[in-house]
């Protein structure tokens, strides 16, 4: 049997099969892992709740690409059936597996994940998102990996499902560290989940500013937008926590002299309700749903402003990218967003849910283009100076090296 770092590597597993690079559905159907072979470099098993397009799955994609380019071997496991981000991972040459969970309460994922871990025997497990964290803590320890080689990561300040914090309080010792991507996340986990600060680690998010700035703008005609319109953009998952119903109500009060247009990029469970709201308010001619797109950097170079009215965040990558593009920002004064934006310096902060303040901020920047341009310029300078993606990857690598240097 092949060996890796002095341990036997079980390349057969009765729970999952590898999804072929050319397509096909990954299932727990009794087939065996055929592609997991001994690794010359440390092997990291990344575990995530799902691989649908969203902030954390896309963050995982960027991280895996960076770590494999630095010589690490990576395998990715999704608890849920595979989403479209799995295709991008496979194109990068990464093996992607699924536990085929039927929902958040499907406890079979614990056994399935433990079987995957037992089959590939990774040197390190890095989990992201609540359900994946809980599953990785249990399955990793049950498979003999040991808590010192398990890292968990949380990228939001949880305010809706407070029971998540209770579970984290009583299970965090099943991993070496819980990583947070902003000071607000770390403070929340320390104060609300009761995780000791020496078990928490801050890894600030970051972006590739050169990629954003090197992308050319789109032709507005191709978007069906008038050349003289003032285009305001939102990007993300259409979810209740994003506060988009408040944004639509606020946009109904925006002055029309500059022909403002609001563009939603993304998809999610609230899309139908938002479209009904837009119709009911008579905004169909100025609020547009563009769906999921792969040209967000180009859109950022095309529009005039970025608005982000979330109830809570961790460290929103969409906001970072908009700042890097030099756009004037309007966002809410909530955890995650205020970690990035300084009011009246790199953007405008408004209270969450205050549609009058939100519409007032939109009207202010529409009517004061010089002020808007100044805010955008300072936002771009802030991101270039403090939010380098290379620094983010360096921080992850340092944590990996620290964990790998200790006994399992």
Buried (B, 14 or more C-beta within 10 A) or exposed (E): EEEBBEEEBBBEBBBBBBBEBEEEEBBBEEBBBEBBBBBEBBBBBBBBBBBBBBBBBBBBBBBBBBBBEEEBBBBBBBBBBBBEBBBBBBEBEBBBBBBBBEEEEBEEBBBBBBBBBBBBBBBBBBBBBBBBBBBBBBBBBBBEBBBBBBBBBBBBBBBEEEEBBEBBBEBBEBBBBBBBBBBBBBBBBBEBBEBEEEBBBEBBBBBBBEEBBEBEEBEBEEBEBEEEBBBBBBBBBBBEBBBBBBBBBBBBEBEEEBBBBBBBBBBBEBBEEBBEBBEEEEBEEBBBBBEBEEEBBBBBBBBBBBBBBBBBBBBBBBBBBBBBBBBBBBBBBBBBBBBBBEEEEBBBBBEBBBBEBBBBBBBBBBEEEEBBBBBBEBBBEBBBEEBBBEEBBBBBBEBBEBBBEEEB
